[in-house]
Amino acid sequence: MGASVLLTHQLGGGAPDIVIGWRGINYLVEIKDGSKPPSRRKLTKDEKEFHLLWRGQICVIKSVDELLELIGI
């Protein structure tokens, strides 16, 4: 699709799974498995803290369709 994607899931500390660069905008994205029940898609303690303290945009997606909607495709 032409987006830049940086895998960040191994950083730890609740950092998002990926960073996407698309049309001059950066998206911090946490990916949860939409096929799992809601109780299995909850943010971890570290993820919750990261989201709370992050002063920029961050989102959680559960599907490719949600990702495409996020970046406006």
PQR file with spaces between the fields and no chain letter, atoms N, CA, C, O and H, PARSE charges and radii, in Angstrom:
ATOM       1  N    MET     1       0.816   -1.200    0.000 -0.4000 1.5000
ATOM       2  CA   MET     1       0.000    0.000    0.000 -0.0000 2.0000
ATOM       3  C    MET     1       0.858    1.262    0.000  0.5500 1.7000
ATOM       4  O    MET     1       0.369    2.345   -0.321 -0.5500 1.4000
ATOM       5  N    GLY     2       2.141    1.127    0.361 -0.4000 1.5000
ATOM       6  CA   GLY     2       3.012    2.285    0.328 -0.0000 2.0000
ATOM       7  C    GLY     2       3.255    2.952    1.662  0.5500 1.7000
ATOM       8  O    GLY     2       3.940    3.973    1.723 -0.5500 1.4000
ATOM       9  H    GLY     2       2.538    0.247    0.622  0.4000 1.0000
ATOM      10  N    ALA     3       2.710    2.403    2.731 -0.4000 1.5000
ATOM      11  CA   ALA     3       2.942    2.964    4.059 -0.0000 2.0000
ATOM      12  C    ALA     3       4.288    2.483    4.589  0.5500 1.7000
ATOM      13  O    ALA     3       4.770    1.415    4.214 -0.5500 1.4000
ATOM      14  H    ALA     3       2.153    1.574    2.681  0.4000 1.0000
ATOM      15  N    SER     4       4.887    3.284    5.466 -0.4000 1.5000
ATOM      16  CA   SER     4       6.070    2.842    6.203 -0.0000 2.0000
ATOM      17  C    SER     4       5.576    2.180    7.480  0.5500 1.7000
ATOM      18  O    SER     4       4.661    2.680    8.134 -0.5500 1.4000
ATOM      19  H    SER     4       4.495    4.152    5.771  0.4000 1.0000
ATOM      20  N    VAL     5       6.188    1.049    7.833 -0.4000 1.5000
ATOM      21  CA   VAL     5       5.777    0.335    9.039 -0.0000 2.0000
ATOM      22  C    VAL     5       7.026   -0.018    9.838  0.5500 1.7000
ATOM      23  O    VAL     5       7.958   -0.636    9.323 -0.5500 1.4000
ATOM      24  H    VAL     5       6.931    0.642    7.301  0.4000 1.0000
ATOM      25  N    LEU     6       7.026    0.384   11.103 -0.4000 1.5000
ATOM      26  CA   LEU     6       8.112    0.075   12.018 -0.0000 2.0000
ATOM      27  C    LEU     6       7.563   -0.846   13.101  0.5500 1.7000
ATOM      28  O    LEU     6       6.625   -0.486   13.812 -0.5500 1.4000
ATOM      29  H    LEU     6       6.269    0.885   11.522  0.4000 1.0000
ATOM      30  N    LEU     7       8.149   -2.032   13.222 -0.4000 1.5000
ATOM      31  CA   LEU     7       7.721   -2.979   14.240 -0.0000 2.0000
ATOM      32  C    LEU     7       8.332   -2.570   15.575  0.5500 1.7000
ATOM      33  O    LEU     7       9.552   -2.476   15.709 -0.5500 1.4000
ATOM      34  H    LEU     7       8.911   -2.324   12.644  0.4000 1.0000
ATOM      35  N    THR     8       7.473   -2.329   16.558 -0.4000 1.5000
ATOM      36  CA   THR     8       7.942   -1.841   17.853 -0.0000 2.0000
ATOM      37  C    THR     8       7.481   -2.728   19.008  0.5500 1.7000
ATOM      38  O    THR     8       7.690   -2.391   20.173 -0.5500 1.4000
ATOM      39  H    THR     8       6.482   -2.405   16.449  0.4000 1.0000
ATOM      40  N    HIS     9       6.862   -3.844   18.693 -0.4000 1.5000
ATOM      41  CA   HIS     9       6.302   -4.708   19.732 -0.0000 2.0000
ATOM      42  C    HIS     9       7.355   -5.266   20.684  0.5500 1.7000
ATOM      43  O    HIS     9       7.020   -5.630   21.812 -0.5500 1.4000
ATOM      44  H    HIS     9       6.692   -4.118   17.746  0.4000 1.0000
ATOM      45  N    GLN    10       8.602   -5.342   20.269 -0.4000 1.5000
ATOM      46  CA   GLN    10       9.647   -5.911   21.117 -0.0000 2.0000
ATOM      47  C    GLN    10      10.287   -4.885   22.054  0.5500 1.7000
ATOM      48  O    GLN    10      11.174   -5.236   22.832 -0.5500 1.4000
ATOM      49  H    GLN    10       8.874   -5.046   19.353  0.4000 1.0000
ATOM      50  N    LEU    11       9.856   -3.634   21.993 -0.4000 1.5000
ATOM      51  CA   LEU    11      10.424   -2.614   22.861 -0.0000 2.0000
ATOM      52  C    LEU    11      10.047   -2.816   24.321  0.5500 1.7000
ATOM      53  O    LEU    11      10.805   -2.446   25.217 -0.5500 1.4000
ATOM      54  H    LEU    11       9.136   -3.348   21.361  0.4000 1.0000
ATOM      55  N    GLY    12       8.885   -3.400   24.563 -0.4000 1.5000
ATOM      56  CA   GLY    12       8.433   -3.609   25.936 -0.0000 2.0000
ATOM      57  C    GLY    12       7.925   -2.324   26.560  0.5500 1.7000
ATOM      58  O    GLY    12       7.786   -1.308   25.879 -0.5500 1.4000
ATOM      59  H    GLY    12       8.269   -3.701   23.836  0.4000 1.0000
ATOM      60  N    GLY    13       7.653   -2.366   27.836 -0.4000 1.5000
ATOM      61  CA   GLY    13       7.185   -1.187   28.551 -0.0000 2.0000
ATOM      62  C    GLY    13       5.841   -0.675   28.090  0.5500 1.7000
ATOM      63  O    GLY    13       5.509    0.487   28.325 -0.5500 1.4000
ATOM      64  H    GLY    13       7.767   -3.191   28.389  0.4000 1.0000
ATOM      65  N    GLY    14       5.050   -1.527   27.429 -0.4000 1.5000
ATOM      66  CA   GLY    14       3.732   -1.110   26.959 -0.0000 2.0000
ATOM      67  C    GLY    14       3.738   -0.368   25.641  0.5500 1.7000
ATOM      68  O    GLY    14       2.700    0.123   25.197 -0.5500 1.4000
ATOM      69  H    GLY    14       5.319   -2.471   27.237  0.4000 1.0000
ATOM      70  N    ALA    15       4.918   -0.281   25.000 -0.4000 1.5000
ATOM      71  CA   ALA    15       4.997    0.405   23.704 -0.0000 2.0000
ATOM      72  C    ALA    15       4.055   -0.261   22.706  0.5500 1.7000
ATOM      73  O    ALA    15       3.812   -1.465   22.790 -0.5500 1.4000
ATOM      74  H    ALA    15       5.761   -0.680   25.360  0.4000 1.0000
ATOM      75  N    PRO    16       3.520    0.521   21.757 -0.5600 1.5000
ATOM      76  CA   PRO    16       2.595   -0.054   20.779  0.2800 2.0000
ATOM      77  C    PRO    16       3.296   -1.080   19.894  0.5500 1.7000
ATOM      78  O    PRO    16       4.524   -1.129   19.828 -0.5500 1.4000
ATOM      79  N    ASP    17       2.495   -1.895   19.217 -0.4000 1.5000
ATOM      80  CA   ASP    17       3.037   -2.953   18.372 -0.0000 2.0000
ATOM      81  C    ASP    17       3.725   -2.433   17.119  0.5500 1.7000
ATOM      82  O    ASP    17       4.767   -2.951   16.716 -0.5500 1.4000
ATOM      83  H    ASP    17       1.497   -1.855   19.270  0.4000 1.0000
ATOM      84  N    ILE    18       3.141   -1.406   16.502 -0.4000 1.5000
ATOM      85  CA   ILE    18       3.710   -0.866   15.262 -0.0000 2.0000
ATOM      86  C    ILE    18       3.546    0.647   15.205  0.5500 1.7000
ATOM      87  O    ILE    18       2.679    1.226   15.860 -0.5500 1.4000
ATOM      88  H    ILE    18       2.295   -0.985   16.830  0.4000 1.0000
ATOM      89  N    VAL    19       4.396    1.263   14.410 -0.4000 1.5000
ATOM      90  CA   VAL    19       4.254    2.675   14.062 -0.0000 2.0000
ATOM      91  C    VAL    19       4.118    2.714   12.545  0.5500 1.7000
ATOM      92  O    VAL    19       4.940    2.152   11.822 -0.5500 1.4000
ATOM      93  H    VAL    19       5.100    0.793   13.878  0.4000 1.0000
ATOM      94  N    ILE    20       3.081    3.378   12.077 -0.4000 1.5000
ATOM      95  CA   ILE    20       2.808    3.474   10.640 -0.0000 2.0000
ATOM      96  C    ILE    20       2.976    4.920   10.207  0.5500 1.7000
ATOM      97  O    ILE    20       2.449    5.833   10.844 -0.5500 1.4000
ATOM      98  H    ILE    20       2.412    3.834   12.665  0.4000 1.0000
ATOM      99  N    GLY    21       3.706    5.123    9.131 -0.4000 1.5000
ATOM     100  CA   GLY    21       3.807    6.435    8.506 -0.0000 2.0000
ATOM     101  C    GLY    21       3.008    6.426    7.223  0.5500 1.7000
ATOM     102  O    GLY    21       3.270    5.617    6.332 -0.5500 1.4000
ATOM     103  H    GLY    21       4.134    4.382    8.614  0.4000 1.0000
ATOM     104  N    TRP    22       2.033    7.318    7.118 -0.4000 1.5000
ATOM     105  CA   TRP    22       1.156    7.340    5.937 -0.0000 2.0000
ATOM     106  C    TRP    22       0.786    8.776    5.619  0.5500 1.7000
ATOM     107  O    TRP    22       0.164    9.471    6.423 -0.5500 1.4000
ATOM     108  H    TRP    22       1.821    7.975    7.842  0.4000 1.0000
ATOM     109  N    ARG    23       1.179    9.202    4.440 -0.4000 1.5000
ATOM     110  CA   ARG    23       0.854   10.546    3.954 -0.0000 2.0000
ATOM     111  C    ARG    23       1.235   11.644    4.946  0.5500 1.7000
ATOM     112  O    ARG    23       0.465   12.574    5.188 -0.5500 1.4000
ATOM     113  H    ARG    23       1.684    8.637    3.788  0.4000 1.0000
ATOM     114  N    GLY    24       2.431   11.520    5.512 -0.4000 1.5000
ATOM     115  CA   GLY    24       2.955   12.539    6.403 -0.0000 2.0000
ATOM     116  C    GLY    24       2.467   12.477    7.836  0.5500 1.7000
ATOM     117  O    GLY    24       2.776   13.362    8.634 -0.5500 1.4000
ATOM     118  H    GLY    24       3.056   10.765    5.315  0.4000 1.0000
ATOM     119  N    ILE    25       1.711   11.449    8.174 -0.4000 1.5000
ATOM     120  CA   ILE    25       1.184   11.301    9.535 -0.0000 2.0000
ATOM     121  C    ILE    25       1.706    9.998   10.122  0.5500 1.7000
ATOM     122  O    ILE    25       1.773    8.980    9.434 -0.5500 1.4000
ATOM     123  H    ILE    25       1.460   10.730    7.526  0.4000 1.0000
ATOM     124  N    ASN    26       2.075   10.036   11.397 -0.4000 1.5000
ATOM     125  CA   ASN    26       2.525    8.846   12.111 -0.0000 2.0000
ATOM     126  C    ASN    26       1.398    8.321   12.981  0.5500 1.7000
ATOM     127  O    ASN    26       0.712    9.087   13.658 -0.5500 1.4000
ATOM     128  H    ASN    26       2.021   10.863   11.956  0.4000 1.0000
ATOM     129  N    TYR    27       1.216    7.017   12.958 -0.4000 1.5000
ATOM     130  CA   TYR    27       0.181    6.362   13.750 -0.0000 2.0000
ATOM     131  C    TYR    27       0.834    5.341   14.669  0.5500 1.7000
ATOM     132  O    TYR    27       1.514    4.431   14.195 -0.5500 1.4000
ATOM     133  H    TYR    27       1.773    6.395   12.408  0.4000 1.0000
ATOM     134  N    LEU    28       0.636    5.478   15.981 -0.4000 1.5000
ATOM     135  CA   LEU    28       1.066    4.470   16.934 -0.0000 2.0000
ATOM     136  C    LEU    28      -0.099    3.513   17.115  0.5500 1.7000
ATOM     137  O    LEU    28      -1.204    3.925   17.469 -0.5500 1.4000
ATOM     138  H    LEU    28       0.083    6.217   16.366  0.4000 1.0000
ATOM     139  N    VAL    29       0.151    2.234   16.871 -0.4000 1.5000
ATOM     140  CA   VAL    29      -0.950    1.273   16.795 -0.0000 2.0000
ATOM     141  C    VAL    29      -0.682    0.052   17.672  0.5500 1.7000
ATOM     142  O    VAL    29       0.353   -0.603   17.550 -0.5500 1.4000
ATOM     143  H    VAL    29       1.049    1.899   16.583  0.4000 1.0000
ATOM     144  N    GLU    30      -1.617   -0.235   18.539 -0.4000 1.5000
ATOM     145  CA   GLU    30      -1.630   -1.470   19.319 -0.0000 2.0000
ATOM     146  C    GLU    30      -2.569   -2.426   18.596  0.5500 1.7000
ATOM     147  O    GLU    30      -3.704   -2.066   18.284 -0.5500 1.4000
ATOM     148  H    GLU    30      -2.459    0.297   18.637  0.4000 1.0000
ATOM     149  N    ILE    31      -2.106   -3.629   18.331 -0.4000 1.5000
ATOM     150  CA   ILE    31      -2.911   -4.615   17.595 -0.0000 2.0000
ATOM     151  C    ILE    31      -3.420   -5.668   18.562  0.5500 1.7000
ATOM     152  O    ILE    31      -2.647   -6.282   19.298 -0.5500 1.4000
ATOM     153  H    ILE    31      -1.184   -3.921   18.585  0.4000 1.0000
ATOM     154  N    LYS    32      -4.717   -5.866   18.552 -0.4000 1.5000
ATOM     155  CA   LYS    32      -5.344   -6.923   19.344 -0.0000 2.0000
ATOM     156  C    LYS    32      -6.059   -7.873   18.389  0.5500 1.7000
ATOM     157  O    LYS    32      -6.558   -7.449   17.346 -0.5500 1.4000
ATOM     158  H    LYS    32      -5.345   -5.368   17.955  0.4000 1.0000
ATOM     159  N    ASP    33      -6.108   -9.129   18.733 -0.4000 1.5000
ATOM     160  CA   ASP    33      -6.708  -10.165   17.895 -0.0000 2.0000
ATOM     161  C    ASP    33      -8.228  -10.102   18.009  0.5500 1.7000
ATOM     162  O    ASP    33      -8.797  -10.477   19.034 -0.5500 1.4000
ATOM     163  H    ASP    33      -5.702   -9.474   19.580  0.4000 1.0000
ATOM     164  N    GLY    34      -8.875   -9.628   16.956 -0.4000 1.5000
ATOM     165  CA   GLY    34     -10.328   -9.470   16.944 -0.0000 2.0000
ATOM     166  C    GLY    34     -11.097  -10.772   17.011  0.5500 1.7000
ATOM     167  O    GLY    34     -12.299  -10.766   17.276 -0.5500 1.4000
ATOM     168  H    GLY    34      -8.413   -9.323   16.124  0.4000 1.0000
ATOM     169  N    SER    35     -10.419  -11.900   16.773 -0.4000 1.5000
ATOM     170  CA   SER    35     -11.110  -13.190   16.840 -0.0000 2.0000
ATOM     171  C    SER    35     -11.215  -13.715   18.279  0.5500 1.7000
ATOM     172  O    SER    35     -11.949  -14.665   18.550 -0.5500 1.4000
ATOM     173  H    SER    35      -9.443  -11.904   16.558  0.4000 1.0000
ATOM     174  N    LYS    36     -10.479  -13.089   19.185 -0.4000 1.5000
ATOM     175  CA   LYS    36     -10.539  -13.504   20.589 -0.0000 2.0000
ATOM     176  C    LYS    36     -11.677  -12.788   21.303  0.5500 1.7000
ATOM     177  O    LYS    36     -12.106  -11.719   20.871 -0.5500 1.4000
ATOM     178  H    LYS    36      -9.883  -12.317   18.965  0.4000 1.0000
ATOM     179  N    PRO    37     -12.170  -13.372   22.397 -0.5600 1.5000
ATOM     180  CA   PRO    37     -13.220  -12.692   23.155  0.2800 2.0000
ATOM     181  C    PRO    37     -12.682  -11.393   23.760  0.5500 1.7000
ATOM     182  O    PRO    37     -11.481  -11.272   24.000 -0.5500 1.4000
ATOM     183  N    PRO    38     -13.562  -10.427   24.007 -0.5600 1.5000
ATOM     184  CA   PRO    38     -13.122   -9.129   24.549  0.2800 2.0000
ATOM     185  C    PRO    38     -12.230   -9.237   25.786  0.5500 1.7000
ATOM     186  O    PRO    38     -11.322   -8.425   25.965 -0.5500 1.4000
ATOM     187  N    SER    39     -12.476  -10.212   26.623 -0.4000 1.5000
ATOM     188  CA   SER    39     -11.660  -10.361   27.832 -0.0000 2.0000
ATOM     189  C    SER    39     -10.211  -10.708   27.501  0.5500 1.7000
ATOM     190  O    SER    39      -9.317  -10.462   28.311 -0.5500 1.4000
ATOM     191  H    SER    39     -13.214  -10.872   26.477  0.4000 1.0000
ATOM     192  N    ARG    40      -9.969  -11.273   26.326 -0.4000 1.5000
ATOM     193  CA   ARG    40      -8.618  -11.653   25.902 -0.0000 2.0000
ATOM     194  C    ARG    40      -7.953  -10.569   25.045  0.5500 1.7000
ATOM     195  O    ARG    40      -6.814  -10.730   24.606 -0.5500 1.4000
ATOM     196  H    ARG    40     -10.695  -11.473   25.668  0.4000 1.0000
ATOM     197  N    ARG    41      -8.676   -9.458   24.811 -0.4000 1.5000
ATOM     198  CA   ARG    41      -8.127   -8.356   24.004 -0.0000 2.0000
ATOM     199  C    ARG    41      -7.802   -7.133   24.847  0.5500 1.7000
ATOM     200  O    ARG    41      -7.456   -6.081   24.310 -0.5500 1.4000
ATOM     201  H    ARG    41      -9.601   -9.328   25.167  0.4000 1.0000
ATOM     202  N    LYS    42      -7.911   -7.264   26.148 -0.4000 1.5000
ATOM     203  CA   LYS    42      -7.669   -6.120   27.020 -0.0000 2.0000
ATOM     204  C    LYS    42      -6.208   -5.703   26.977  0.5500 1.7000
ATOM     205  O    LYS    42      -5.319   -6.521   26.743 -0.5500 1.4000
ATOM     206  H    LYS    42      -8.193   -8.119   26.584  0.4000 1.0000
ATOM     207  N    LEU    43      -5.978   -4.422   27.206 -0.4000 1.5000
ATOM     208  CA   LEU    43      -4.614   -3.923   27.296 -0.0000 2.0000
ATOM     209  C    LEU    43      -3.954   -4.483   28.550  0.5500 1.7000
ATOM     210  O    LEU    43      -4.604   -4.661   29.580 -0.5500 1.4000
ATOM     211  H    LEU    43      -6.701   -3.757   27.396  0.4000 1.0000
ATOM     212  N    THR    44      -2.662   -4.758   28.451 -0.4000 1.5000
ATOM     213  CA   THR    44      -1.911   -5.184   29.622 -0.0000 2.0000
ATOM     214  C    THR    44      -1.722   -3.984   30.553  0.5500 1.7000
ATOM     215  O    THR    44      -2.009   -2.846   30.183 -0.5500 1.4000
ATOM     216  H    THR    44      -2.134   -4.613   27.614  0.4000 1.0000
ATOM     217  N    LYS    45      -1.244   -4.252   31.745 -0.4000 1.5000
ATOM     218  CA   LYS    45      -0.972   -3.168   32.693 -0.0000 2.0000
ATOM     219  C    LYS    45       0.008   -2.171   32.083  0.5500 1.7000
ATOM     220  O    LYS    45      -0.211   -0.962   32.164 -0.5500 1.4000
ATOM     221  H    LYS    45      -1.011   -5.176   32.046  0.4000 1.0000
ATOM     222  N    ASP    46       1.083   -2.663   31.476 -0.4000 1.5000
ATOM     223  CA   ASP    46       2.074   -1.772   30.861 -0.0000 2.0000
ATOM     224  C    ASP    46       1.483   -0.977   29.699  0.5500 1.7000
ATOM     225  O    ASP    46       1.789    0.204   29.536 -0.5500 1.4000
ATOM     226  H    ASP    46       1.260   -3.645   31.410  0.4000 1.0000
ATOM     227  N    GLU    47       0.637   -1.620   28.889 -0.4000 1.5000
ATOM     228  CA   GLU    47       0.001   -0.918   27.769 -0.0000 2.0000
ATOM     229  C    GLU    47      -0.923    0.188   28.271  0.5500 1.7000
ATOM     230  O    GLU    47      -0.925    1.291   27.724 -0.5500 1.4000
ATOM     231  H    GLU    47       0.389   -2.580   29.021  0.4000 1.0000
ATOM     232  N    LYS    48      -1.706   -0.101   29.309 -0.4000 1.5000
ATOM     233  CA   LYS    48      -2.594    0.915   29.885 -0.0000 2.0000
ATOM     234  C    LYS    48      -1.795    2.114   30.361  0.5500 1.7000
ATOM     235  O    LYS    48      -2.175    3.258   30.112 -0.5500 1.4000
ATOM     236  H    LYS    48      -1.704   -0.997   29.753  0.4000 1.0000
ATOM     237  N    GLU    49      -0.696    1.857   31.043 -0.4000 1.5000
ATOM     238  CA   GLU    49       0.133    2.952   31.556 -0.0000 2.0000
ATOM     239  C    GLU    49       0.740    3.754   30.412  0.5500 1.7000
ATOM     240  O    GLU    49       0.767    4.984   30.457 -0.5500 1.4000
ATOM     241  H    GLU    49      -0.387    0.928   31.246  0.4000 1.0000
ATOM     242  N    PHE    50       1.226    3.058   29.387 -0.4000 1.5000
ATOM     243  CA   PHE    50       1.792    3.758   28.234 -0.0000 2.0000
ATOM     244  C    PHE    50       0.745    4.665   27.596  0.5500 1.7000
ATOM     245  O    PHE    50       1.025    5.830   27.313 -0.5500 1.4000
ATOM     246  H    PHE    50       1.204    2.059   29.350  0.4000 1.0000
ATOM     247  N    HIS    51      -0.453    4.144   27.369 -0.4000 1.5000
ATOM     248  CA   HIS    51      -1.534    4.924   26.759 -0.0000 2.0000
ATOM     249  C    HIS    51      -1.889    6.134   27.618  0.5500 1.7000
ATOM     250  O    HIS    51      -2.142    7.221   27.098 -0.5500 1.4000
ATOM     251  H    HIS    51      -0.680    3.198   27.599  0.4000 1.0000
ATOM     252  N    LEU    52      -1.907    5.943   28.921 -0.4000 1.5000
ATOM     253  CA   LEU    52      -2.252    7.024   29.839 -0.0000 2.0000
ATOM     254  C    LEU    52      -1.212    8.148   29.805  0.5500 1.7000
ATOM     255  O    LEU    52      -1.565    9.327   29.844 -0.5500 1.4000
ATOM     256  H    LEU    52      -1.702    5.060   29.344  0.4000 1.0000
ATOM     257  N    LEU    53       0.048    7.782   29.733 -0.4000 1.5000
ATOM     258  CA   LEU    53       1.123    8.768   29.814 -0.0000 2.0000
ATOM     259  C    LEU    53       1.529    9.366   28.465  0.5500 1.7000
ATOM     260  O    LEU    53       2.146   10.430   28.420 -0.5500 1.4000
ATOM     261  H    LEU    53       0.334    6.825   29.702  0.4000 1.0000
ATOM     262  N    TRP    54       1.185    8.687   27.366 -0.4000 1.5000
ATOM     263  CA   TRP    54       1.567    9.166   26.037 -0.0000 2.0000
ATOM     264  C    TRP    54       0.795   10.440   25.713  0.5500 1.7000
ATOM     265  O    TRP    54      -0.425   10.486   25.872 -0.5500 1.4000
ATOM     266  H    TRP    54       0.683    7.822   27.403  0.4000 1.0000
ATOM     267  N    ARG    55       1.489   11.457   25.266 -0.4000 1.5000
ATOM     268  CA   ARG    55       0.856   12.756   25.008 -0.0000 2.0000
ATOM     269  C    ARG    55       0.504   12.970   23.546  0.5500 1.7000
ATOM     270  O    ARG    55       0.195   14.086   23.127 -0.5500 1.4000
ATOM     271  H    ARG    55       2.480   11.420   25.137  0.4000 1.0000
ATOM     272  N    GLY    56       0.552   11.921   22.794 -0.4000 1.5000
ATOM     273  CA   GLY    56       0.193   11.999   21.379 -0.0000 2.0000
ATOM     274  C    GLY    56      -0.864   10.964   21.052  0.5500 1.7000
ATOM     275  O    GLY    56      -1.469   10.360   21.937 -0.5500 1.4000
ATOM     276  H    GLY    56       0.803   11.014   23.134  0.4000 1.0000
ATOM     277  N    GLN    57      -1.068   10.777   19.768 -0.4000 1.5000
ATOM     278  CA   GLN    57      -2.079    9.845   19.269 -0.0000 2.0000
ATOM     279  C    GLN    57      -1.595    8.410   19.459  0.5500 1.7000
ATOM     280  O    GLN    57      -0.423    8.108   19.238 -0.5500 1.4000
ATOM     281  H    GLN    57      -0.576   11.268   19.049  0.4000 1.0000
ATOM     282  N    ILE    58      -2.490    7.547   19.863 -0.4000 1.5000
ATOM     283  CA   ILE    58      -2.254    6.103   19.912 -0.0000 2.0000
ATOM     284  C    ILE    58      -3.609    5.429   19.803  0.5500 1.7000
ATOM     285  O    ILE    58      -4.597    5.935   20.335 -0.5500 1.4000
ATOM     286  H    ILE    58      -3.442    7.793   20.042  0.4000 1.0000
ATOM     287  N    CYS    59      -3.668    4.301   19.124 -0.4000 1.5000
ATOM     288  CA   CYS    59      -4.962    3.645   18.955 -0.0000 2.0000
ATOM     289  C    CYS    59      -4.811    2.140   19.044  0.5500 1.7000
ATOM     290  O    CYS    59      -3.709    1.599   18.950 -0.5500 1.4000
ATOM     291  H    CYS    59      -2.866    3.890   18.691  0.4000 1.0000
ATOM     292  N    VAL    60      -5.933    1.481   19.226 -0.4000 1.5000
ATOM     293  CA   VAL    60      -5.993    0.027   19.275 -0.0000 2.0000
ATOM     294  C    VAL    60      -6.864   -0.424   18.115  0.5500 1.7000
ATOM     295  O    VAL    60      -7.966    0.087   17.917 -0.5500 1.4000
ATOM     296  H    VAL    60      -6.828    1.921   19.303  0.4000 1.0000
ATOM     297  N    ILE    61      -6.360   -1.391   17.345 -0.4000 1.5000
ATOM     298  CA   ILE    61      -7.153   -1.946   16.255 -0.0000 2.0000
ATOM     299  C    ILE    61      -7.316   -3.450   16.453  0.5500 1.7000
ATOM     300  O    ILE    61      -6.497   -4.101   17.100 -0.5500 1.4000
ATOM     301  H    ILE    61      -5.465   -1.807   17.506  0.4000 1.0000
ATOM     302  N    LYS    62      -8.395   -3.986   15.879 -0.4000 1.5000
ATOM     303  CA   LYS    62      -8.676   -5.405   15.987 -0.0000 2.0000
ATOM     304  C    LYS    62      -8.780   -6.083   14.630  0.5500 1.7000
ATOM     305  O    LYS    62      -9.019   -7.288   14.557 -0.5500 1.4000
ATOM     306  H    LYS    62      -9.061   -3.458   15.353  0.4000 1.0000
ATOM     307  N    SER    63      -8.601   -5.316   13.542 -0.4000 1.5000
ATOM     308  CA   SER    63      -8.720   -5.904   12.214 -0.0000 2.0000
ATOM     309  C    SER    63      -8.034   -5.016   11.179  0.5500 1.7000
ATOM     310  O    SER    63      -7.733   -3.850   11.432 -0.5500 1.4000
ATOM     311  H    SER    63      -8.406   -4.337   13.601  0.4000 1.0000
ATOM     312  N    VAL    64      -7.800   -5.595   10.022 -0.4000 1.5000
ATOM     313  CA   VAL    64      -7.238   -4.832    8.910 -0.0000 2.0000
ATOM     314  C    VAL    64      -8.208   -3.728    8.504  0.5500 1.7000
ATOM     315  O    VAL    64      -7.786   -2.622    8.166 -0.5500 1.4000
ATOM     316  H    VAL    64      -8.045   -6.542    9.816  0.4000 1.0000
ATOM     317  N    ASP    65      -9.498   -4.022    8.535 -0.4000 1.5000
ATOM     318  CA   ASP    65     -10.497   -3.005    8.184 -0.0000 2.0000
ATOM     319  C    ASP    65     -10.401   -1.790    9.110  0.5500 1.7000
ATOM     320  O    ASP    65     -10.520   -0.651    8.657 -0.5500 1.4000
ATOM     321  H    ASP    65      -9.841   -4.921    8.809  0.4000 1.0000
ATOM     322  N    GLU    66     -10.187   -2.031   10.399 -0.4000 1.5000
ATOM     323  CA   GLU    66     -10.035   -0.911   11.334 -0.0000 2.0000
ATOM     324  C    GLU    66      -8.774   -0.113   11.036  0.5500 1.7000
ATOM     325  O    GLU    66      -8.763    1.110   11.175 -0.5500 1.4000
ATOM     326  H    GLU    66     -10.091   -2.956   10.767  0.4000 1.0000
ATOM     327  N    LEU    67      -7.717   -0.798   10.629 -0.4000 1.5000
ATOM     328  CA   LEU    67      -6.485   -0.092   10.260 -0.0000 2.0000
ATOM     329  C    LEU    67      -6.706    0.787    9.031  0.5500 1.7000
ATOM     330  O    LEU    67      -6.284    1.943    9.002 -0.5500 1.4000
ATOM     331  H    LEU    67      -7.726   -1.792   10.516  0.4000 1.0000
ATOM     332  N    LEU    68      -7.364    0.233    8.024 -0.4000 1.5000
ATOM     333  CA   LEU    68      -7.639    1.009    6.814 -0.0000 2.0000
ATOM     334  C    LEU    68      -8.520    2.213    7.111  0.5500 1.7000
ATOM     335  O    LEU    68      -8.321    3.287    6.543 -0.5500 1.4000
ATOM     336  H    LEU    68      -7.706   -0.706    8.048  0.4000 1.0000
ATOM     337  N    GLU    69      -9.480    2.038    7.986 -0.4000 1.5000
ATOM     338  CA   GLU    69     -10.337    3.164    8.395 -0.0000 2.0000
ATOM     339  C    GLU    69      -9.529    4.216    9.135  0.5500 1.7000
ATOM     340  O    GLU    69      -9.729    5.414    8.933 -0.5500 1.4000
ATOM     341  H    GLU    69      -9.641    1.166    8.447  0.4000 1.0000
ATOM     342  N    LEU    70      -8.615    3.771    9.992 -0.4000 1.5000
ATOM     343  CA   LEU    70      -7.775    4.686   10.752 -0.0000 2.0000
ATOM     344  C    LEU    70      -6.966    5.603    9.838  0.5500 1.7000
ATOM     345  O    LEU    70      -6.897    6.811   10.067 -0.5500 1.4000
ATOM     346  H    LEU    70      -8.452    2.798   10.156  0.4000 1.0000
ATOM     347  N    ILE    71      -6.356    5.030    8.806 -0.4000 1.5000
ATOM     348  CA   ILE    71      -5.493    5.837    7.936 -0.0000 2.0000
ATOM     349  C    ILE    71      -6.258    6.445    6.758  0.5500 1.7000
ATOM     350  O    ILE    71      -5.671    7.132    5.922 -0.5500 1.4000
ATOM     351  H    ILE    71      -6.412    4.049    8.620  0.4000 1.0000
ATOM     352  N    GLY    72      -7.549    6.194    6.695 -0.4000 1.5000
ATOM     353  CA   GLY    72      -8.379    6.865    5.693 -0.0000 2.0000
ATOM     354  C    GLY    72      -8.386    6.238    4.326  0.5500 1.7000
ATOM     355  O    GLY    72      -8.492    6.936    3.317 -0.5500 1.4000
ATOM     356  H    GLY    72      -8.026    5.636    7.374  0.4000 1.0000
ATOM     357  N    ILE    73      -8.273    4.927    4.281 -0.4000 1.5000
ATOM     358  CA   ILE    73      -8.338    4.232    2.977 -0.0000 2.0000
ATOM     359  C    ILE    73      -9.677    3.562    2.848  0.5500 1.7000
ATOM     360  O    ILE    73      -9.951    2.921    1.834 -0.5500 1.4000
ATOM     361  H    ILE    73      -8.187    4.360    5.101  0.4000 1.0000
